[in-house]
Amino acid sequence: MSKYTAIIPTVYGQAMIAESFAKKAPLIFTKIKLGDGTLSAGKSSVNFKDLKNTLMECQINEWDNATAGQVTLKATADNSKVETGFFAREFGVFAKVGESGSEQLFAYTNAGNYSDYMPDKTSTLDESIFAVTLPVGNASTVTAVINSQQYATVENLNNHNNSESAHANLLQVTTTADKPASMADRGLWVEIVS
């Protein structure tokens, strides 16, 4: 993957953090975009509203805000819809405040000459999973729109399998005496316990 410089929140990203805190509304990360736009030397991206030339959207697979004031997002880059190969110079994270908020560019970075080539869909490419950690300050709540078509990675499965609380109290088998009368003749009964 490209060697990106530090990702910088835009003025819109900073405003979203303040709005989330003031309105006590969630800061919702929605997607990541990649593009091939270039930045002039000394040019700041803090006022950008979008990437200069978006060529790929990546859905968020997971997020974690266990560290106060930060969130880590993980997404998958896959070239199955890329019509023309490109150098993945631009990287932008999008978010909104509240469900009805408008999506805006939260943070941006550009790899310049240190970008990798993203081939078009005719070239077989292993999907790349990347993570980005962003400051969220005192945002009220932080969440993300998660890709409903996602798949579990080996890391996800290992973390799940090694967790002592992976299925704690999820299923509870009860005895015949505890079953409702209508279930008495159906054998064992499984109850979901929240």
Phi, psi and omega in degrees: 000160181300155178263093184276150173283179179304136179280133186244127174298140176281174175297331179288322176296316179297320179293324179295321177299313180296318180295318179301315180294312184295319183269356185054042180248150182290144171269116187247115176279132190250322181189173176234140178240147174241147179207180182244015180296149179249155177249137174289151179305131178079359181282133179266143179259005187297337179260007180296141175260340181200174174292159179290324180206088181291132178232350180205140172249139179239129179277148179282131180264327178199162179214158181209125175238043179295333178269125182303132176082004180221158172224142175246125179250141174239137181219164180244129174262126181220133188268016184296344179243008182278116182281322181228130179300155182204162173272120185281074181281317186267145178219118180230141178250133182247149182207173174211164177252119181074161182299326183266003180292161179267137182290134181220163176289115182275316183209156186214148170211160181221129182274349180055233181284355180261028182267152177265156179274131176256109181290162178286177187293346179282346178261130178291130182223130173292136179295141180253130176257128179231156181236145177224134177252130184234149174282137176235005175051232182254035176306143184305302177217151179235134178211183180211153172278116185263137179299120181284347180261015185291164178231156180278137175269168176301321179299316178301313182295318178297317178299318179296311183295332181270356181278129178289341182249021184303318181229027182302124176059019180288312180243140179228121177270129182249164181275168180302322181297332182273349185285149171297152183306321183292344181258355189302327183264011183255011179080213182296154188227134180245130182242133176278124181248125181266000000 
